[in-house]
Amino acid sequence: MAEEKKNTAPAKAVTAVKKDDTKPGFFTRIGKWFREMKSELKKVVWPTGKQLMNNTLVSLGMMVISAIVVWGFDQIAQLLVKALLTLAG
């Protein structure tokens, strides 16, 4: 059987870096949060008025259709329960 040679690189020296364990102050963190939020909001692509109206109408239409479907299932279930109660009574 042939032996495989393992290529192992010599271990590199690791230099420890001392971390600064101090936590920034409360108001400093709040200020940073607001600056980052403002920066992110500048990247947002806001919809135009026409897109907003279209999306709103689509959402309302889907809600109406969903309500009609749920109402229809409720009516069918109500008829079935009444029929079962009539048969049982």
C-alpha positions as CSV (number, residue, x, y, z in Angstrom):
1,M,0.0,0.0,0.0
2,A,1.2,3.4,-0.9
3,E,1.5,6.0,1.8
4,E,0.1,9.5,1.1
5,K,2.2,12.5,2.0
6,K,0.3,15.1,3.9
7,N,1.1,18.7,3.0
8,T,0.8,20.6,6.2
9,A,1.7,24.3,6.4
10,P,3.6,25.5,9.4
11,A,1.4,27.2,11.9
12,K,1.3,31.0,11.7
13,A,1.8,33.1,14.7
14,V,-1.4,34.6,16.0
15,T,-1.3,38.1,17.3
16,A,-3.9,38.8,19.9
17,V,-5.8,42.0,19.4
18,K,-7.1,43.7,22.5
19,K,-10.8,44.6,22.2
20,D,-12.2,47.7,23.6
21,D,-14.8,46.4,25.9
22,T,-16.4,49.8,26.6
23,K,-19.9,50.2,25.3
24,P,-20.8,53.5,23.8
25,G,-23.2,55.7,25.7
26,F,-27.0,55.4,25.4
27,F,-27.5,58.7,23.6
28,T,-24.5,57.9,21.3
29,R,-26.2,54.6,20.3
30,I,-29.5,56.4,19.7
31,G,-27.8,59.0,17.5
32,K,-26.1,56.3,15.5
33,W,-29.4,54.5,15.1
34,F,-31.1,57.6,13.7
35,R,-28.2,58.3,11.3
36,E,-28.3,54.8,10.0
37,M,-32.1,54.9,9.6
38,K,-31.9,58.1,7.7
39,S,-29.2,56.7,5.4
40,E,-31.3,53.6,4.7
41,L,-34.5,55.6,4.0
42,K,-32.6,57.6,1.4
43,K,-32.1,54.3,-0.5
44,V,-35.8,53.4,-0.6
45,V,-37.6,53.7,-4.0
46,W,-40.9,55.2,-3.1
47,P,-43.9,54.3,-5.3
48,T,-45.5,56.9,-7.5
49,G,-49.1,58.0,-6.9
50,K,-50.4,55.9,-9.7
51,Q,-48.6,52.8,-8.5
52,L,-49.9,53.4,-5.0
53,M,-53.4,53.7,-6.2
54,N,-53.1,50.6,-8.3
55,N,-51.7,48.6,-5.4
56,T,-54.4,49.8,-3.1
57,L,-57.2,48.9,-5.5
58,V,-55.7,45.4,-6.1
59,S,-55.5,44.9,-2.3
60,L,-59.0,46.1,-1.7
61,G,-60.3,43.9,-4.6
62,M,-58.6,40.8,-3.1
63,M,-60.0,41.5,0.3
64,V,-63.5,41.7,-1.2
65,I,-63.1,38.5,-3.1
66,S,-61.7,36.7,0.0
67,A,-64.6,38.0,2.1
68,I,-67.1,36.7,-0.5
69,V,-65.4,33.3,-0.6
70,V,-65.4,33.0,3.2
71,W,-69.1,34.1,3.3
72,G,-69.9,31.5,0.7
73,F,-68.2,28.7,2.7
74,D,-70.0,29.9,5.8
75,Q,-73.4,29.7,4.1
76,I,-72.7,26.2,2.8
77,A,-71.6,25.1,6.3
78,Q,-74.6,26.7,7.8
79,L,-76.9,24.8,5.4
80,L,-75.1,21.5,6.2
81,V,-75.5,22.0,10.0
82,K,-79.2,22.9,9.6
83,A,-79.7,19.8,7.4
84,L,-77.9,17.6,10.0
85,L,-80.0,19.1,12.8
86,T,-83.2,18.5,10.9
87,L,-82.2,14.9,10.3
88,A,-81.3,14.3,13.9
89,G,-84.3,16.1,15.4
